[in-house]
Amino acid sequence: MASNSPPGSSFAFVGNPNDAGEARSHAMREHWKQRRQAKDDKKRRAESARQQARQILPKDAYPAREDGTTSSSSTSGPPSIQLDGIPAQALAGMNRALACGCLDPFDMFPVKLTVQHHKLLHHWLSTYATMMFTQSTASNFNPMRDVWLPLDMSNAASFNAIMAHSAAHLARMQGFSTYEEAFKFKAEAVHIVSQWMSDAALSRSDALIAAVLRLLTFERYWGSEDEWQIHHDGLLRLIEARGGMQSLKENWRLGLPVYLVCLMAKPTWFDSSNQIWDISAPPEASALNPGIASMGGLHRLRSLWLLSFVQDIGTFVANTRGLASLACIQEALLVIKNSREQLNDQSSELEFTRLTCLVGVCVILQGSMPHEQALTPLELFLGERRESWAGSVNGLYSNLCEILEPEKTQYVLNVTYVLSAMSQEAKRGVELCLLRILRQGGMGYDSMADNITPDVLLSSLDGQ
């Protein structure tokens, strides 16, 4: 006969009634022993469950077209394989990152997910690692968690557009110069947008505006200025047809980035033709649209702008070609670098001066085409005035204000005002990143302790 006794039990036989007390004592010891063992087992299981965070892994639950794109909504299947190169800590935080998007407990996305979708989604979220995976309080505004992620998960066109952005970024990191896969996702997004525009019920919808915003993002970094201008003009006409920015007051997530894009005339914040006064002025002097002010106002806009500005630094690298061979410009950059190192970065006034000088040089370079010829005036100007700025960051500041036109000088100051309103970590990161890019290949580059690239800076930002 099979025994029903718990494992590890011991038995004692009572042959004498006088031994009843001993029997009770034995029974109680056995009872508490089993109870304590069950409690310990339960505690170990709970501890093990806490340590093993559920990972969202790639899966291929549906047949996909050859390009990996689809515009149908459905629930994706269970995980099947894990992709190489995805950090475990990034996957462990994926559920928390996705919690604010258009998701539910059944893992629903605006498209049917393929393995390729999962790879690009993981890459995109890992690009913004700190904003995606660092636990923060609900009161801290996070531009990725609170704005872009919900918008990108809200409809198929936006999702395909961000897949295109992620595919292009991943291809560049892998050393490819063409982005064929990215353009396939972009084509899918454009196709969906075209269908919506021909539908009277969708032609002025929030989903359409969100999709055009993401197409603008793609063209800004991976496409052409002409394509960006087409989408930008289309967005402005769409907003006007809806009745202006006031029509977005019920959807602040959409209203804030739309307002920021409406301030732009060119697809980079290093171009002085953009309008930045609205977000650079102190709160009491700000000229924010009343509808935008009601959406959370200046702080949220500045956080969104910071994310956009750091992304622009990545594309600005092309404007530094030929810079390493220009001795006076390199010496001026060395003055900025030495200033922050010698003073241990403690003076907020000198920090503002250094940032202004760096932004000023970038604005000059942004308008210099072709680079090899147009850089010469700045190099000659600094050479002629060398005695007035050599070894002095304040002297360099004064000279750059002279070579810049008044409108450009004010624009540079406005950009620096916005940067100065951000966290100390963000300001330090921007300064080091700009120094690294401008001095790349120049004298002293290898001695820089903080070789912060735009991608490293982007992954470390907390959005403040």
N, C-alpha and C positions, 0 to 999 in steps of 0.2 A: 504494500500500500504506500502510495506516495505521501510524504510528510508535508503538512501545511505550515510547519513551524518556520519562523523567520530564520534566515541564515545567521550563523554565529550564536544561536541560543544554546544554553546549557541547562541540564535537567538535574534536579535533586529529589530523591525518593524519601518520603516521610513514613517511617515504620512505627513511630511512637507518637501518641497524641501529645506528649510533653514537648515534642519538637515543633509544634505549630508556629511558635514565634520565629524560629529559625526559618521555617518555610515562607512565612510572610515577608521576612527580611530579604530572602533570596528572590522572591517574586517581585518585590518593589525595586530591587537593584536591577533586575532584568528589564523591568518596565521602563525605568528612567534611562537605562543604557540604550534601549531601542529608540526611545523618544529623542535623546540627544543625537544619536546617529542620523535619524531622519532630518532633524533640524540642520545638522552640519551639511548633509547632502543637498538640501534645498538651498542653503547659503552658497555652496560651491557652484551650483547650477546657475544661480542668479548672477554671481560674479563673472562667470564665464560668458553669460549672455551679454553683460554690459561691455566686456572687453572685445567682443567680436561684433563690430559695427557692420550692418548689412551693406554690401557693396552692390551698386548698380552696374551690371556688366553688359557688354554688347551682346546682342542677339540678332538673329535673322529669322524672324517669324513669318515673313511674307515674301512672296516672289517680288522682285524689283526689276524695273527697267534697267537697261545696260548702264545708263548714266547714274543710277542710284537715286533718282528723284521721283517724287510722287506728290500729289496734292490732295489725296483723299484722307479723311480722318478715320482713325480706327485705333483699337487698343493693341499695343505691342505684346508679344509673347514673353515667355520666361527667359531668363538669362541662359546663354549657352556657352559662350567662349569669352575669354579675357584678352584684351589687346595688349601687345607689348608696349612698354614705354610710358604707361599711365601710372603716376605715383600712387601708391596705396593710400596715402593720407588724403589725396585729392578725391579718390573714389569714396573713401569713408565719409567725406563731408558732402557728397553729391546730393543726398536727400535733403539736407538743410539748405543747400544752395537753390534747389529747385522748388522749395516749399512755397515761394512767393509767385511762381509762374502760374500759367493757366493749366494746372495739373490737378489730378485727383488721386486717391489712393490706388487706383487701378492703372496708373502709369499711362494716362492718355496724353497724346501729343497732337498738334495740329496736322501731322502727316503720319503715315505708316513708317515706322522706323526700320532702317536696314542697319547692317553692321557698319556701313560707311557713315550713316547718320550718327551712330553712337561714337565712333572715333572722332568725328569733327566736333560733336557736342562736348565730349570730354576735353578736347584740345582747347576749345573756346573758353570753357569755364576755368580751366587751369591757367589760361592766359591772365585772368583777373583773380589769381589765387587768394590774395588777402581779402578782397571784397566778397569773394564767393564762399570761403571756407572758414573765416575767422568769426567766432561768435561775437555778436555785438548787440547792444540793447536796441529796442524798437525805436527809441527816441533819436538814435544816431542815423542821420540820413545816409543812405548808401546808393549811389547812382546806378550801379549794376543791379543790386538786389531789388531796389524799390521802383526803378523806372525801366531800364532796358530789358531785363529778363522777363518781366510780365508782358511787355509789349512784343518781344520776339516770340514768346510762346502763345500769343493770342490768335494768330492766324497763319495759314500755310504760306502765304507770300513772304511775310516777315521772316518766318523760320527758314525758308529756302535762301533768302537774302543773307541771313547770318551764317548759314552753312557755306555760302559762297565766300564770305569774308574769312571764315575759319579755314576753308580749304586753301585759299590764297596764302594766308599767313603760314600755314603748315608747310606748303610747298616751298615758300621762301626759306624757312628754317632748314629744310632738307636740301637746299642748294639748287632748286629748280628755278629757271628764269621765266618759264611760262606756266600759266595757271588754267589748264584746260578743264580740269574738274570744277574749278571755281566758276568758270564761265557757264558751265552746264547748269549749275544751281542758280546762277543769276538769270539765265534764260528762262528757267522754270518760274522764278519769281516775277519776271517781266510778263510772262504769259498769263499768269494769274491776275496780275494788276490790269492787264489789257481786258480780260474778261469782265472784271469788276467795273471798269470804266464804261463798258457798254451796257451795264445793267443799271437801270434807273434807281433801283433800291440800294445799290452799293456804290454808286459813282461818287458819293460824298460822305462815305462812311468813315468811322474812326479806323477801321481795319485797313482801308485803302491809304489813309494818311500815314499810319504806322509802317506800312510796307514801303511807301515812297521814301520815308525817313531812312529806312535801312538800305535801300538802293542808293541813296545819297552817300551813306557811309561807305558802301563798297566802292563807288566811283571816286570818292575822295582819296582813298588809299591805294586802290588797285586799278582804277580805270583812268579816264582822261578828264581834264577840266571841262571840255566841251560837253561830255556826257553828264557830268555833275551839274553843269549849268542848265541842261535840258530838264533834269529832274527837279532842280531848284526852282526854276520858273514855273514848272507844273505844280509844285507844292504851293507856291504863292498864289497861283490862280485858284487852286482848290480851296485854300483857306478863305480867300476873298469871296468865292461863290457861296461858302457856308455862312458868311456874315462876319468874318474877321476872327481875331483871337478870342473874342467873347464867346464864340460858339463852342469853345473847348473848355469852358470853365468847369463843366461837370466831370471832366476827365483830366485831372492835373498831370497824371503820368504822361499823357500825350501832349498836353499843352506846353509843359516846360521845355522839352527838347525841340518842339516846333518853333517856339519863340526864339530859342537860341540859334537855330538854323536861319531864321528870318533876319537875324542881325548880320549874317554873313553875305558878302558880295563875291568873295573868292573862297575856294575850298581849303584854306589854311589860315590859322590865327596869326601866322607870321606875316600876312599881307595887311598893310595898313589901311586898305580900303574898306575893311570890315568895321562895323560899328560895335564898340565895346563899352562906350560910356555908360549905358544903362546898368551894367553890372559892376562897373569899376567905382562908381560914386559911392560915398558913404550912404547908409540907409536913409538918413534924413534928407539927402539931396538926390536920391535915386529917382529916375524917371520911368520906373517900371510901369508897364501896362497894368491898369487896375485889376483886370481879370487875372493876370499872371501873379500879381502881388497876393491875391487871395488864395493862390495855389501853394503857398509856402514861401514864395518870394526869393529874396536875394541869396540866402545861404544855399538853397537847393540849386539855383541856377549856377552859382559859382562852382559847386561840386561837380555838376554836369560839365561845365566849361573846363575844369581842370582835367577831367578824363579825356575830353576832346583835345585839349592842348598837348597832353603827353603823347597821345596818338600822333599828333602832327609832328612831334619831335622825331618820330621814327621815319617819316617820309622826308624830313628836312635834310637828312644825311646827304642826299644827292646834291644839295646846294653848297656843300663844303669841298667839292672837287677843286684841287689846285691850291687849297688854303695852306697846306703844310709847308709849301715852298716860299711863302710870303713872310719875310723875317719880321717886319714891323707889326703885322697883325698877330703873329705868334708871340712876340714880345708883350704886346698888349694883353693877350690872354694869360700870359705868365704872370703879369702884374695882378690880375684878378685872382688867379690861383694862389699866389703867395700871400695876398691880403687875407684870404679866408683861413689860411694855415697859420700865419703868424699871430693873428688876433684870436685864434681858437674859436672863431665863428660866434663871438659873444655879442657883438654890436649890431643891433637891429638896424641902425641907420646905415652902417657900412654894408650890411647885408642887402638892403634896398638898393644901394648904389651899385653893388656888384651885379645884382639881378638886372638892373636897368641897363648896365653896360652890355651884358650878355644878350639880352633881348634886343637891344639896339643894333648890335652887330648882326644878329640873325635877320632882323627886318631889312637891313641894308643888303645882305646877301640874297634874301628872298626876291628882291627887285633887281638883282644883277643877272642879266642874261645877254650873251653867253658869259659864263662865269670867268673864264680866263681873261677876257678883255675888261669886263665891268668891275672886277675886283681891283683893278689897278688904281682908280681914283682914291679908294679908301686906303690902300697901301701907301700911295704917294702922300696923301694928307697926313697920315700918322707919321710918316718919315720926316716931313717938313716941320711938324710940331713936336717932334720927339722929346725935346728938352722940357716941354710943358706937361708931359704926362708920364715920362719914364719913372718907374718906381712909385707912382701915386695913382691909386684907383680913383680918387676924387678928380685929379687932373685929367684922367682918361674920360671920366664922365662928362666933364665940361667940354672937352674936344669933340666927343661924339654928338653932343647936343648942337654943336656948331655945324657939323657936316650934315646932320639930318634937317630936313625941312620942318618948319614949325608944326605942321599937321602930323607928320610922322613922329616927331618928338613927343607930342601929346599922346599919340597912340601907344608908343613905347611905355610911357609913364602909366597909362591906363592899364596896360597888360600887367605891369609890375605891381600896381595897386591891387589887382585881383589876386595875383600870386601871394602878395604879402598878407592877404586875409586868410590864407590856407594854413594848415598845420605846419609846425616846424619841420616835421619829417618830409612833408611834401615839398616845401621850399628847398630844403637841403638836397633832396633827390633831383629836383629840376635843375638846380645850379650845377651839381656834379655831372649830371647827364649832358647838359649843354657844353660844359667845359670839355668833357671827354670827346664829344663829337667835333667841336671846333678845333681841338688840339690834336685830333687823331693823325698820327704820322708825324706830328711836329716834335720839336725838341722838348724833352721832359715828359712825354706822354707815358712812357713805361714806368715813371716814378710815381704816378698817381696811385694812391692807395685804394681809392674807390672807383673802380672801373664799372660804373653803372650804365648799362645800355638802356634804351627805351623799353625793351621787353622786360628787363629786370625791374625797372621803375614801375611799369604798369602792373606787374604782378605783386608788387609790394605796397601799392597805394591802398589806403583804407577809405578813400573817397572824400576825405576832409581836407 
